[in-house]
Amino acid sequence: MARSDLFQQLISLYNCGKHDDVVARAESMLAADQRSFASNPEAAFIVAASYYQLSRYKEARSLLDPQRPLKTKNLQVLSLYGVVCRRLGDLRSSRAALSVALKLSPDDLSIRNNYANLLIDEGRIEEARTLLNDILLSSPDYVDAKANLARISESPLVTGLEAVPSDQGHGVPPLQADWPELDPLQAAFAEDEINDPSRKRPLEKVLIRAVRRLIAHLPQPEEPALTDEHLQLAVLAIQSNDPEVALDYCNQILLGKPAILSSVYRTAADAYLQLQQFHQAEIALLHSLCTGEADSSVYVNLISFALMRKDHRLARHYLALLDELDPHCTNLRELRAAVESLEAKPLVNLFPLHWYQPSGDMSPVNGR
């Protein structure tokens, strides 16, 4: 397939918001030939931008690195590489890319805003504030800069750690003349998303991300200590209602050699519960049971899942195990009554084509 044909197919999918389709197409090509995009930087850029939109930053960088982005004068490549590196915690590479982009186009608002985000990550809050104010002087209606400036003002300093910037300002300038017109990262966030108060990070979330950046720059500890620390941060993330961060920490633990798998899966289950992803939560709880000692909170949630699906036989099985493990569990009486009530009703289809997904809210249970 000609380079231009591939690019047009990918950009057509991208502009329709079909980032998963772009990635699926690219991964199919890479499976057949690892160098599929080596001679087609335009297509590689679209795929990297799609990875970015899907929060798959490592994959995005893997496509950008071969293009030697720090040697290019393409503003869009530099800007995308800068924000990808920043998301991965590689602030040095992010600074290198965005500094070059800023020198090439010192008046570009999106690059200046991205550079301000970098300054915030580096703890250079006043410099970031000055830059954002300068942006607003020249463009008072620039929404991303307003949002970032507001978040700086709303997030106080705590133990010397600064607020993490918002996810605004990932827009990049138009491609150079020899590239097709494209701005994949423009308007990554709608104005109503930015102004939605539910999307503003509370202080606990700010601290989690700040501590995470700090840990990334510390000497690597022994594996058990690293596992314990990540698990504690995952639990803190759940307590701060930030399940995505908790799952990220669980992933990092499993990439190493954790001594206790059950705690990792139990923590992941709590995160999935907050995300209302009950099927994944139940699977994680079962993995927790298989890899470690039983815990009453695990059985409490497994009973709840079985009751939600009207499976009173499975609920009764877990209830007996809970009664044997912890006869003084405060949830035991309530759960027994619920099981007995369900047993009076006929069984329904327990194995539908689609797993049961309740509409109500369900929170992690401590089982005591």
One Martini backbone bead per residue (centre of mass of N, CA, C, O) as a GRO file, in nm:
protein
  368
    1MET     BB    1   0.097   0.036   0.021
    2ALA     BB    2   0.076   0.351   0.004
    3ARG     BB    3   0.157   0.601   0.205
    4SER     BB    4  -0.087   0.788   0.147
    5ASP     BB    5  -0.311   0.576   0.187
    6LEU     BB    6  -0.256   0.508   0.480
    7PHE     BB    7  -0.285   0.789   0.593
    8GLN     BB    8  -0.580   0.840   0.503
    9GLN     BB    9  -0.704   0.609   0.662
   10LEU     BB   10  -0.608   0.698   0.946
   11ILE     BB   11  -0.716   0.994   0.949
   12SER     BB   12  -1.010   0.916   0.911
   13LEU     BB   13  -1.036   0.762   1.178
   14TYR     BB   14  -0.937   0.984   1.367
   15ASN     BB   15  -1.154   1.208   1.292
   16CYS     BB   16  -1.381   0.992   1.412
   17GLY     BB   17  -1.254   0.871   1.689
   18LYS     BB   18  -1.101   0.585   1.595
   19HIS     BB   19  -0.851   0.480   1.780
   20ASP     BB   20  -0.880   0.174   1.795
   21ASP     BB   21  -0.863   0.129   1.487
   22VAL     BB   22  -0.585   0.242   1.444
   23VAL     BB   23  -0.437   0.047   1.636
   24ALA     BB   24  -0.529  -0.219   1.510
   25ARG     BB   25  -0.402  -0.170   1.236
   26ALA     BB   26  -0.111  -0.128   1.335
   27GLU     BB   27  -0.073  -0.399   1.492
   28SER     BB   28  -0.111  -0.576   1.244
   29MET     BB   29   0.134  -0.467   1.091
   30LEU     BB   30   0.353  -0.518   1.314
   31ALA     BB   31   0.316  -0.827   1.324
   32ALA     BB   32   0.428  -0.858   1.026
   33ASP     BB   33   0.603  -0.570   1.063
   34GLN     BB   34   0.813  -0.382   1.262
   35ARG     BB   35   0.876  -0.169   0.999
   36SER     BB   36   0.612  -0.033   0.887
   37PHE     BB   37   0.690   0.287   1.001
   38ALA     BB   38   0.984   0.373   0.926
   39SER     BB   39   0.889   0.507   0.622
   40ASN     BB   40   0.615   0.643   0.784
   41PRO     BB   41   0.580   0.914   0.978
   42GLU     BB   42   0.289   1.004   0.938
   43ALA     BB   43   0.152   0.742   1.032
   44ALA     BB   44   0.299   0.718   1.304
   45PHE     BB   45   0.177   0.974   1.423
   46ILE     BB   46  -0.120   0.885   1.426
   47VAL     BB   47  -0.078   0.643   1.609
   48ALA     BB   48   0.048   0.796   1.847
   49ALA     BB   49  -0.201   0.978   1.891
   50SER     BB   50  -0.390   0.742   1.959
   51TYR     BB   51  -0.242   0.636   2.199
   52TYR     BB   52  -0.270   0.894   2.358
   53GLN     BB   53  -0.585   0.900   2.368
   54LEU     BB   54  -0.560   0.601   2.523
   55SER     BB   55  -0.317   0.620   2.737
   56ARG     BB   56  -0.062   0.493   2.556
   57TYR     BB   57   0.246   0.611   2.603
   58LYS     BB   58   0.456   0.395   2.537
   59GLU     BB   59   0.361   0.341   2.246
   60ALA     BB   60   0.393   0.626   2.143
   61ARG     BB   61   0.698   0.644   2.191
   62SER     BB   62   0.788   0.397   2.017
   63LEU     BB   63   0.713   0.566   1.748
   64LEU     BB   64   0.883   0.833   1.799
   65ASP     BB   65   1.184   0.762   1.854
   66PRO     BB   66   1.275   0.675   1.554
   67GLN     BB   67   1.241   0.992   1.459
   68ARG     BB   68   1.407   1.182   1.622
   69PRO     BB   69   1.252   1.438   1.758
   70LEU     BB   70   1.500   1.627   1.857
   71LYS     BB   71   1.589   1.671   1.535
   72THR     BB   72   1.344   1.808   1.462
   73LYS     BB   73   1.112   2.074   1.308
   74ASN     BB   74   0.848   1.947   1.401
   75LEU     BB   75   0.609   2.068   1.601
   76GLN     BB   76   0.417   1.824   1.640
   77VAL     BB   77   0.620   1.615   1.728
   78LEU     BB   78   0.739   1.772   1.965
   79SER     BB   79   0.475   1.807   2.124
   80LEU     BB   80   0.394   1.513   2.154
   81TYR     BB   81   0.656   1.418   2.285
   82GLY     BB   82   0.641   1.604   2.531
   83VAL     BB   83   0.365   1.497   2.652
   84VAL     BB   84   0.441   1.200   2.670
   85CYS     BB   85   0.687   1.228   2.857
   86ARG     BB   86   0.533   1.364   3.086
   87ARG     BB   87   0.340   1.121   3.139
   88LEU     BB   88   0.605   0.929   3.200
   89GLY     BB   89   0.817   1.127   3.373
   90ASP     BB   90   1.007   1.255   3.138
   91LEU     BB   91   1.114   1.567   3.183
   92ARG     BB   92   1.371   1.598   3.016
   93SER     BB   93   1.251   1.526   2.735
   94SER     BB   94   1.024   1.728   2.745
   95ARG     BB   95   1.198   1.980   2.761
   96ALA     BB   96   1.357   1.938   2.502
   97ALA     BB   97   1.114   1.945   2.306
   98LEU     BB   98   0.968   2.212   2.401
   99SER     BB   99   1.210   2.401   2.364
  100VAL     BB  100   1.235   2.370   2.060
  101ALA     BB  101   0.946   2.452   1.990
  102LEU     BB  102   0.964   2.736   2.123
  103LYS     BB  103   1.193   2.842   1.938
  104LEU     BB  104   1.036   2.800   1.666
  105SER     BB  105   0.747   2.892   1.838
  106PRO     BB  106   0.700   3.141   2.069
  107ASP     BB  107   0.369   3.205   2.000
  108ASP     BB  108   0.258   2.934   2.063
  109LEU     BB  109   0.003   2.843   2.268
  110SER     BB  110   0.022   2.532   2.305
  111ILE     BB  111   0.323   2.523   2.374
  112ARG     BB  112   0.315   2.717   2.614
  113ASN     BB  113   0.113   2.547   2.778
  114ASN     BB  114   0.281   2.288   2.790
  115TYR     BB  115   0.521   2.426   2.932
  116ALA     BB  116   0.363   2.500   3.186
  117ASN     BB  117   0.307   2.211   3.272
  118LEU     BB  118   0.602   2.139   3.312
  119LEU     BB  119   0.663   2.346   3.533
  120ILE     BB  120   0.470   2.223   3.735
  121ASP     BB  121   0.607   1.946   3.752
  122GLU     BB  122   0.885   2.097   3.849
  123GLY     BB  123   0.781   2.331   4.062
  124ARG     BB  124   0.745   2.605   3.871
  125ILE     BB  125   0.494   2.798   3.943
  126GLU     BB  126   0.560   3.099   3.881
  127GLU     BB  127   0.644   3.054   3.590
  128ALA     BB  128   0.374   2.936   3.503
  129ARG     BB  129   0.199   3.177   3.579
  130THR     BB  130   0.334   3.382   3.396
  131LEU     BB  131   0.283   3.233   3.128
  132LEU     BB  132  -0.029   3.217   3.151
  133ASN     BB  133  -0.073   3.523   3.169
  134ASP     BB  134   0.051   3.585   2.892
  135ILE     BB  135  -0.149   3.423   2.728
  136LEU     BB  136  -0.404   3.590   2.828
  137LEU     BB  137  -0.315   3.861   2.716
  138SER     BB  138  -0.324   3.760   2.407
  139SER     BB  139  -0.562   3.527   2.503
  140PRO     BB  140  -0.839   3.548   2.697
  141ASP     BB  141  -0.996   3.271   2.564
  142TYR     BB  142  -0.795   3.058   2.670
  143VAL     BB  143  -0.896   2.779   2.824
  144ASP     BB  144  -0.649   2.613   2.917
  145ALA     BB  145  -0.507   2.842   3.074
  146LYS     BB  146  -0.735   2.895   3.272
  147ALA     BB  147  -0.746   2.614   3.398
  148ASN     BB  148  -0.451   2.602   3.498
  149LEU     BB  149  -0.460   2.858   3.672
  150ALA     BB  150  -0.689   2.764   3.859
  151ARG     BB  151  -0.540   2.510   3.971
  152ILE     BB  152  -0.313   2.659   4.106
  153SER     BB  153  -0.498   2.826   4.301
  154GLU     BB  154  -0.654   2.564   4.432
  155SER     BB  155  -0.358   2.433   4.491
  156PRO     BB  156  -0.184   2.388   4.751
  157LEU     BB  157   0.085   2.365   4.937
  158VAL     BB  158   0.246   2.043   5.024
  159THR     BB  159   0.531   1.948   5.140
  160GLY     BB  160   0.660   2.082   4.864
  161LEU     BB  161   0.420   2.007   4.677
  162GLU     BB  162   0.277   2.027   4.373
  163ALA     BB  163   0.051   2.066   4.156
  164VAL     BB  164  -0.105   1.902   3.922
  165PRO     BB  165  -0.187   1.932   3.620
  166SER     BB  166  -0.383   1.946   3.386
  167ASP     BB  167  -0.516   1.799   3.074
  168GLN     BB  168  -0.434   2.045   2.927
  169GLY     BB  169  -0.274   2.142   2.637
  170HIS     BB  170  -0.237   1.922   2.372
  171GLY     BB  171  -0.207   2.105   2.160
  172VAL     BB  172  -0.095   2.156   1.823
  173PRO     BB  173   0.048   2.261   1.564
  174PRO     BB  174   0.070   2.279   1.254
  175LEU     BB  175   0.190   2.143   1.001
  176GLN     BB  176   0.402   2.138   0.780
  177ALA     BB  177   0.394   2.179   0.442
  178ASP     BB  178   0.494   1.863   0.393
  179TRP     BB  179   0.238   1.816   0.550
  180PRO     BB  180  -0.052   1.739   0.631
  181GLU     BB  181  -0.331   1.862   0.750
  182LEU     BB  182  -0.293   1.848   1.115
  183ASP     BB  183  -0.462   1.819   1.460
  184PRO     BB  184  -0.503   1.573   1.680
  185LEU     BB  185  -0.484   1.748   1.974
  186GLN     BB  186  -0.706   1.922   1.927
  187ALA     BB  187  -0.950   1.951   2.144
  188ALA     BB  188  -0.936   1.725   2.379
  189PHE     BB  189  -1.117   1.937   2.539
  190ALA     BB  190  -1.401   2.042   2.640
  191GLU     BB  191  -1.545   2.301   2.800
  192ASP     BB  192  -1.741   2.131   2.980
  193GLU     BB  193  -1.516   1.958   3.100
  194ILE     BB  194  -1.348   2.185   3.233
  195ASN     BB  195  -1.609   2.305   3.405
  196ASP     BB  196  -1.636   2.047   3.554
  197PRO     BB  197  -1.622   1.992   3.892
  198SER     BB  198  -1.586   1.671   3.891
  199ARG     BB  199  -1.286   1.701   3.743
  200LYS     BB  200  -1.164   1.807   3.988
  201ARG     BB  201  -0.896   1.773   4.187
  202PRO     BB  202  -0.831   1.674   4.472
  203LEU     BB  203  -0.585   1.681   4.699
  204GLU     BB  204  -0.527   1.375   4.712
  205LYS     BB  205  -0.464   1.345   4.406
  206VAL     BB  206  -0.231   1.536   4.400
  207LEU     BB  207  -0.052   1.377   4.598
  208ILE     BB  208  -0.029   1.114   4.448
  209ARG     BB  209   0.113   1.232   4.193
  210ALA     BB  210   0.347   1.368   4.339
  211VAL     BB  211   0.462   1.115   4.474
  212ARG     BB  212   0.506   0.961   4.214
  213ARG     BB  213   0.721   1.150   4.097
  214LEU     BB  214   0.919   1.130   4.330
  215ILE     BB  215   0.970   0.822   4.315
  216ALA     BB  216   1.089   0.823   4.019
  217HIS     BB  217   1.364   0.987   4.145
  218LEU     BB  218   1.439   0.757   4.312
  219PRO     BB  219   1.597   0.515   4.429
  220GLN     BB  220   1.587   0.186   4.390
  221PRO     BB  221   1.445  -0.039   4.565
  222GLU     BB  222   1.360  -0.303   4.693
  223GLU     BB  223   1.109  -0.499   4.592
  224PRO     BB  224   0.934  -0.520   4.855
  225ALA     BB  225   0.927  -0.214   4.912
  226LEU     BB  226   0.798  -0.131   4.644
  227THR     BB  227   0.540  -0.293   4.675
  228ASP     BB  228   0.435  -0.165   4.939
  229GLU     BB  229   0.424   0.127   4.834
  230HIS     BB  230   0.230   0.082   4.597
  231LEU     BB  231   0.000  -0.037   4.765
  232GLN     BB  232  -0.045   0.210   4.943
  233LEU     BB  233  -0.111   0.400   4.704
  234ALA     BB  234  -0.354   0.242   4.602
  235VAL     BB  235  -0.524   0.274   4.857
  236LEU     BB  236  -0.521   0.584   4.857
  237ALA     BB  237  -0.664   0.613   4.584
  238ILE     BB  238  -0.929   0.483   4.673
  239GLN     BB  239  -0.985   0.683   4.908
  240SER     BB  240  -0.976   0.920   4.667
  241ASN     BB  241  -1.135   0.825   4.415
  242ASP     BB  242  -0.880   0.679   4.221
  243PRO     BB  243  -0.882   0.396   4.043
  244GLU     BB  244  -0.684   0.432   3.806
  245VAL     BB  245  -0.432   0.467   3.984
  246ALA     BB  246  -0.454   0.200   4.134
  247LEU     BB  247  -0.422   0.018   3.879
  248ASP     BB  248  -0.145   0.121   3.804
  249TYR     BB  249  -0.002   0.016   4.057
  250CYS     BB  250  -0.075  -0.281   4.017
  251ASN     BB  251   0.077  -0.309   3.753
  252GLN     BB  252   0.360  -0.240   3.866
  253ILE     BB  253   0.377  -0.476   4.060
  254LEU     BB  254   0.343  -0.711   3.840
  255LEU     BB  255   0.611  -0.632   3.687
  256GLY     BB  256   0.737  -0.759   3.908
  257LYS     BB  257   0.792  -0.945   4.236
  258PRO     BB  258   0.553  -1.029   4.414
  259ALA     BB  259   0.487  -1.190   4.716
  260ILE     BB  260   0.172  -1.079   4.727
  261LEU     BB  261  -0.099  -1.124   4.526
  262SER     BB  262  -0.369  -1.094   4.681
  263SER     BB  263  -0.351  -0.788   4.751
  264VAL     BB  264  -0.355  -0.686   4.463
  265TYR     BB  265  -0.632  -0.807   4.376
  266ARG     BB  266  -0.799  -0.676   4.600
  267THR     BB  267  -0.736  -0.385   4.518
  268ALA     BB  268  -0.841  -0.406   4.229
  269ALA     BB  269  -1.132  -0.470   4.308
  270ASP     BB  270  -1.190  -0.197   4.445
  271ALA     BB  271  -1.145  -0.031   4.189
  272TYR     BB  272  -1.367  -0.166   4.015
  273LEU     BB  273  -1.599  -0.088   4.198
  274GLN     BB  274  -1.571   0.221   4.152
  275LEU     BB  275  -1.615   0.165   3.829
  276GLN     BB  276  -1.851  -0.049   3.793
  277GLN     BB  277  -1.672  -0.331   3.743
  278PHE     BB  278  -1.789  -0.631   3.836
  279HIS     BB  279  -1.656  -0.852   3.678
  280GLN     BB  280  -1.361  -0.775   3.740
  281ALA     BB  281  -1.392  -0.784   4.047
  282GLU     BB  282  -1.460  -1.083   4.074
  283ILE     BB  283  -1.205  -1.193   3.946
  284ALA     BB  284  -1.005  -1.061   4.144
  285LEU     BB  285  -1.115  -1.206   4.396
  286LEU     BB  286  -1.054  -1.494   4.299
  287HIS     BB  287  -0.752  -1.449   4.274
  288SER     BB  288  -0.711  -1.385   4.572
  289LEU     BB  289  -0.797  -1.664   4.676
  290CYS     BB  290  -0.583  -1.836   4.502
  291THR     BB  291  -0.313  -1.654   4.624
  292GLY     BB  292  -0.441  -1.670   4.925
  293GLU     BB  293  -0.584  -1.577   5.193
  294ALA     BB  294  -0.863  -1.544   5.341
  295ASP     BB  295  -1.129  -1.289   5.338
  296SER     BB  296  -1.413  -1.149   5.444
  297SER     BB  297  -1.445  -0.927   5.223
  298VAL     BB  298  -1.447  -1.118   4.987
  299TYR     BB  299  -1.704  -1.278   5.062
  300VAL     BB  300  -1.898  -1.043   5.077
  301ASN     BB  301  -1.871  -0.966   4.773
  302LEU     BB  302  -1.940  -1.244   4.651
  303ILE     BB  303  -2.223  -1.255   4.764
  304SER     BB  304  -2.324  -0.998   4.629
  305PHE     BB  305  -2.288  -1.093   4.340
  306ALA     BB  306  -2.473  -1.340   4.356
  307LEU     BB  307  -2.728  -1.179   4.433
  308MET     BB  308  -2.739  -0.999   4.178
  309ARG     BB  309  -2.776  -1.283   3.999
  310LYS     BB  310  -2.963  -1.490   4.169
  311ASP     BB  311  -2.736  -1.687   4.314
  312HIS     BB  312  -2.805  -1.872   4.592
  313ARG     BB  313  -2.601  -2.106   4.590
  314LEU     BB  314  -2.341  -1.941   4.582
  315ALA     BB  315  -2.407  -1.764   4.824
  316ARG     BB  316  -2.424  -2.000   5.027
  317HIS     BB  317  -2.134  -2.095   4.997
  318TYR     BB  318  -1.996  -1.827   5.089
  319LEU     BB  319  -2.145  -1.808   5.360
  320ALA     BB  320  -2.017  -2.059   5.488
  321LEU     BB  321  -1.724  -1.956   5.471
  322LEU     BB  322  -1.767  -1.701   5.639
  323ASP     BB  323  -1.872  -1.838   5.897
  324GLU     BB  324  -1.607  -1.998   5.943
  325LEU     BB  325  -1.405  -1.757   5.943
  326ASP     BB  326  -1.637  -1.515   6.051
  327PRO     BB  327  -1.886  -1.521   6.286
  328HIS     BB  328  -1.855  -1.186   6.358
  329CYS     BB  329  -1.956  -1.064   6.118
  330THR     BB  330  -2.153  -0.784   6.054
  331ASN     BB  331  -2.278  -0.900   5.765
  332LEU     BB  332  -2.403  -1.183   5.812
  333ARG     BB  333  -2.704  -1.143   5.878
  334GLU     BB  334  -2.784  -0.984   5.626
  335LEU     BB  335  -2.691  -1.199   5.419
  336ARG     BB  336  -2.863  -1.434   5.516
  337ALA     BB  337  -3.136  -1.297   5.464
  338ALA     BB  338  -3.093  -1.258   5.157
  339VAL     BB  339  -3.061  -1.556   5.086
  340GLU     BB  340  -3.332  -1.660   5.201
  341SER     BB  341  -3.507  -1.481   5.020
  342LEU     BB  342  -3.400  -1.599   4.747
  343GLU     BB  343  -3.472  -1.906   4.798
  344ALA     BB  344  -3.793  -1.847   4.761
  345LYS     BB  345  -3.701  -1.824   4.469
  346PRO     BB  346  -3.665  -1.874   4.154
  347LEU     BB  347  -3.455  -1.953   3.925
  348VAL     BB  348  -3.258  -1.811   3.693
  349ASN     BB  349  -3.066  -1.714   3.442
  350LEU     BB  350  -2.714  -1.764   3.510
  351PHE     BB  351  -2.617  -1.775   3.177
  352PRO     BB  352  -2.578  -1.531   3.008
  353LEU     BB  353  -2.434  -1.359   2.750
  354HIS     BB  354  -2.445  -1.124   2.962
  355TRP     BB  355  -2.327  -0.979   3.217
  356TYR     BB  356  -2.420  -0.855   3.500
  357GLN     BB  357  -2.532  -0.496   3.523
  358PRO     BB  358  -2.577  -0.278   3.746
  359SER     BB  359  -2.710   0.050   3.834
  360GLY     BB  360  -2.596   0.063   4.096
  361ASP     BB  361  -2.422   0.115   4.383
  362MET     BB  362  -2.081   0.000   4.481
  363SER     BB  363  -1.886  -0.074   4.759
  364PRO     BB  364  -1.642  -0.149   4.939
  365VAL     BB  365  -1.579  -0.415   5.171
  366ASN     BB  366  -1.447  -0.499   5.497
  367GLY     BB  367  -1.612  -0.728   5.676
  368ARG     BB  368  -1.641  -0.573   5.994
   0.00000   0.00000   0.00000
